[in-house]
């Protein structure tokens, strides 16, 4: 562990990043990171994930050996939670517990990059239910109460997303709406927009695209004061809803607005942590997906190829998902041999990740390619 801490420190220094800078980008305190790097604190999987994301290095590069995210998820599930520990000692909660819960939301969110929904669902669901219980039963100051409600809303978004990936669509919808209630009580309209937008994305995929359009439009309108990165994300999902509803004009116009919003970003923006994953490649993937839905597979292929080549090898579910879209673009362009080869490569990349969303995509594209 001392060696791993030293490796993390060397990687950070090589990237020209200070402990202060790393703290701001990971949501771990400077002192925690210092203890990790000097061996005074045991390095956990969530620490390695955070360094990997910020520094743009694979987990295997940092660890020097295979990393098992499923083991990390299991260890998280069997450990006692901060909520249980707190409720043994009293009902009044302070800022330190809220700090811990906020950090756990971030860590779980990044674990979703590596673990499929069926494996991660019980972990996130337990955390969500316990933080909900705390918000109902504990006593706290007005400031900590609002922060706790925001944590409930953010956990609801993550729990809904994971449930959807696990194919548990009714549970996902109910969870998203529970989060909306908490975010509204906290007066966090941007988080309300994120929750409605996430639900609209599910509806566009497995429900009525027309309803998805209305909900996605509401999310964009309600988050009018959000940072450009957030507006980019919400407009992406609106574009997808339009594409699924076969509204070509609105979809293409919204994709143009996505690019405009992304160009408005600056280093001084106050962005919520939950947009950490959004980048130019992710935007290109969504644009490519929309173009496929709109009958323009040849225009989609270069966007998808560039994003897939740049994608982290640790994020196997997303990489495999994006490869299914590439395979669909190839199949729609009449390149059936290439589509079958891409699908086979996607299966190899995905390994044993437990994602109903990925399995559904595989079946859909297989029918096109055969």
N, C-alpha and C positions, 0 to 999 in steps of 0.2 A: 504493500500500500504506500509506503514511503516513496518507492520508485515511481509509482503511478502519479503521486502528487507532484514529484519533481518533473515528470514528463509533462503534466498539465501546465506547470509553471513555465517550462521551456517553450512549449507551444505558444503560450500567451505572449511571452517576451518576444519570440520570433515574429509574432504578428504585430508587434509594436503597440500592444494594448496594456494599459496600466491596470492595477487591481481595481481602482475606482471605475475605470471604463468597463471592465469585465462585470463589476457589480451592477452597474446600470443596465447592462445588456442581458444579464442572467437573472436578476432579481434575488440573487444571494447577496448577503451583506459582505462588505470588504473583509471584515474579520473572519467570517466563515471561510471565504476563499483563501485567505492567508493561512488559516489552520489546515485546510485541505492540502495546499501546495507544500507546506512544510512537514506534513506527516503527523500533525498534532490532532487531526480529526480523520476518521476513516472515510475514504472515498467511496461514495455510493454511486449507483448507476445513474441517478438523476443528475449528479455533478458531471459525469462524463458526457451525458447527453447534452447538457448545457454548453460545455466547452466545444463539443463537436459542432453544434449549431452555429455558435458565434464565430468560431475560427474557420469554419468551412472544411473541417477535416473529418474523415470517417472515424467511427468509433473504434474500429479495428486498428486504425493507424495510431490512435491515442493509447489504446490498451495493450497493443502488441499481441493480442490473442483474441479468439472469438468472444463476442459479448452476447449474453443471452437475455434479451428484454423480457421474455416470458417468465424467466426466473425472478426478475425484478418485480414484475407485476404480481407474481405469487407472494413474494416476500412482503409487498405492500399490503396485500389482502389479509395476511395472517398477523401482521403487526397490530398492536393496539393503536387506536387513533388518538390525536390530541383532544378530540371532543370527549371520548371516554375518560381520558386522564383528567380532563378539566372537571367533568361532572362529578367525579369522586371527591373533589376538593371544594366545590361550591358552585352556585348558580351565577354569580356575578362574573362577567368576562371583561378583560381589559385589552389594551391594544396589542400586547405581546401575542395573545392567542389569535387575534384577528390577523396579525402579521403572519403567523404560522399557517393559518388556513389559506391566506392569499397565496403564499408560496407553494402550498400543496396543489392548488388549482393550476398554477403554472407548470409544476412538475408533471402532473397528470396529463395536461394538455400536450406536453412534449413527448410523453410516453405513447400517446396515440399515434405519433409519427412512426412508431416501431412495432406496435402490437395491434393485431386485428380486433375488430369490434366484439366478436364472440368471446375472446379471451379477456378483453379489458372491461367489458360491460359490468361484471359483478364488482370490480374494484371501484369504478367510478360511481356506480349506483349506491354502494354502501356509503361512500364519502358524501354524496349528494343528500341522501336521507338523513345522515347524522348532522350535517350542517343545517338542514331544514329544521330538524328537531331543536337544535341549539337556538336558532332564531326565534322559535316559538316559546321555548321554556326558560331560557336564560334571561338575566337582566344585564343591561349595558347602558352606556351613555348614548346620547343621540348620535354622536359622530361614529362610534363603534357600531351602533345599530345600522346605520346606513352602509358602512363598509361590509357588514355581515350580509345585508340584503344583496349587495352587489356580488359578493362571493356566491350566494345562492343562485343568482341569475347567471353568473359565468359557469358555475358547475352544471346548471340546467342546460345551458347551451352545449357543453361538452358531453353530458350524459345523453342528451337527445341525439347528438351527432354519432356517438358510439352505438346507441341503441339502433339507430337507422343503419349503420354499417353492419350490425348484427342481424338485420332483417326484422327488427321489432318495431314496425312502423307506428302502430297505435300508441305504444309506450313512448316512443320518441315524440309524437305530437303532444301527448299529455304533459310530458316533461318540459318541452319548449314553452307551453302555455303557462305552466307553473313558474317558469323563469321570468316570463313576461310580467306576471303579477308582482314578483319580487323586485324586478328592475323598475317597474312603474312606482312602486312604493318608495324606492330609493331615489326616484326622480332622475334616473339615468336613461335618457331617451336614446342615446347612442346604443346602449346595450339592448334596449327594447328593439331597435332596428335590427341588430345582429340576430336576435332570437327569431323575429318574424321572417327575416331573410333566410335563416337556416331552415325554418319550416317550409318556406316557399320552395327552397331547393329540393327538399324531399318530395313535396307535392308535384313539382315539375317532373321528377323522375318516376314516381310510382302512383301519382294521383291525377288530378285534372289540371292540365297546364294552364287553362284559363283562370282557374282559381289561384294558381301559383303566380300568375302575372299580377293579379289584383293585390295579393299579399306582398309581393316583392316591390310593387309600386308604393305601397304604404310604408314599407321599411325605408325606402329611399327618401320619401317625403318627410317621415318622422325624424330622420337623423340628419336634417339639413345643416346642423351646426357641427357635424363630425369632421375629423381630420381627413385630408384627401385620400389617405390609404384606406380608411374605412369606407368612404364614398366609392372608391374604386371597387372594393369587395362587394358592396351592396349592388352596385350597377352591374357587376359581372353576373351576379345571380339573376338580376332582372333580365339581362340579355339572354341568359340561358332559358329562362321561362318563356320569353318571346320566341326563341328558336324552337322550343318544344311545342309551342302553340302554333307554329308555322307562320308567324308574323315576321316576314323577312325584313320589311322596311324598318320596323321598330327595333328588331334585333341588331341590324347593322348600324342604325343610328346610335343605339345604346353602347355598342362596342366602341364607336368613335368617342363617346363621352367617357368611357372607361380609360382610354388612352389619355384624354385631356386631364382627367382627374389625377392620374398617376404622375403626369408631368408637373403637377402643381405641388408635389411633395417637397418638403425641405427638412433639414436636420433639426429645425426648431419645432417641428410639429409635435403636439402632445398626443401620441398615438397609444391606444390601449395595447396591452401585450398580446391580445388574441389575434392581432394581424401580423405577428412576427413572420409567418410563413409566406406571406404574399410578396412576390417579386415578378420581374419581367417574364421569366419562364412560365410561372403559373398563369399569368395573364395571357400569354401566347397559347397555352393549353386550352384555356376556356374559349378563346377566340377560335381555335381549331375545331373544338367540339361543336361550337355554334355553326361554323361553316359546313361541317358534315351534316348537321341536322337540316341545314338550308340547301343541301344538294350541291355543295361546292367542295368535294373531297380533294381535288388537286390543289386548291388554295390552302387547305388545311395541313397537308403533308409536311411542308417545310417548317411550319410553326411547331408541329408535334415532334418532328425529328430533332430540332434544336433543343427543345426542352428536355426530351428523354435523354439525350447525350449528356446534358449538364446536371441531371438529377442525381442526388445522393444515393449511393448503392445501399445505404442502410434503410432507406425508406421504400421497402420492397413493395408494399401494397400500392402506393401511389404510382411508383414506376410501372408496375404491371398494369394498373388501370389505364395509364396514359398510353401504354403499348396497345391495349385493346382498342383505343380510339384510332391509333395509327393503323391497326389492322382493319378497322371498319372503313377508314378512308381508302385503303388499298382495295378492299373488296368492292366498295362502291365505284371505284375507278376501273373495275374489271381485272385487277391484278390479283387473282385468287391464289396463285402459288405464293406470292409474297405475303398475302394476308395470313395464310395458314402458317407460314414460317414465323411471322411476327407473333402470332398467337402461341406457338410452341415456345418461343423465347420468353413470352410473358409468363407462361406456366413455370418455366425454369426459374425466372427471377422471383416469382411470388413464393416459391417454396411451400411451406405449410401454414402460411398466414391464414388466420381464421376470419375471413371477411365475406359475409353474404353479398355485399355490394359487388365485390370483385367476381365472385362466382356467378352472379346474375349476368354481369357484363360478358364474362367468358361464354356463357351459353348463348347470349344474344348474338354475339359476333360469330360464333361457330356456325350458326344457322346461315348467316350471310356468306361465309367463306366456303361453304360446302354445296 
